[in-house]
């Protein structure tokens, strides 16, 4: 990796009662999902801290080695996963979660989510995190290092709610790949709420509203 990740933040009020971490996709940055702060009304939860980490810039093989923001390398053979890059970003995301805990929020008041590569990172990290999270969100992505999950998954997050959404016309991460990830998670006993929408590799307003309703449910319990 060529630089260290940073984190953008926004709060809807003082003394947040929950934190939501959103990881962007390949070639984007943390500002990509900053509109969620205004688009997703979580007033019923109380003040919320939103965190939008920036991935480091690094060469991406599938894009001819072009240097861009990426959580890990992507190779032409999707089965040839960049485990080293995935694990390095996993450690960074875990550190973001731990920092939120150090700031006074219990793990069960933290939601971890992401889009595309960010979805992969949210699933990779959240399912292995040793303390129970409020929920995991995966948009237009897939389950990475799937073969290691059964052995590495956290017992604390065995019942964590998972929101997965995908476009039926996704040209980057085909719908069957997202659906296969859903099926793999359900086979391991995870509670997956699945949504698909008539869109490509993007986010639509119907999805945002479905996500809002899900967030209101998983964050409904009072904070410690």
Secondary structure, DSSP 8 states (H G I E B T S, - for coil): --S--EEEEEESSSS-SEEEEEE--TT--GGGGTTHHHHS--TTT--EEEEEEE--EEEEGGGTTEEEE-SS---SSTTS--HHHHHHHHHHHHHHHHHHHHTT--GGGEEEEEETHHHHHHHHHHTT-SS--SEEEEES---TTHHHHHHH--GGGTT-EEEEEEETT-SSS-HHHHHHHHHHHHHTT-EEEEEEES-SSS--HHHHHHHHHHHHHHT-S---
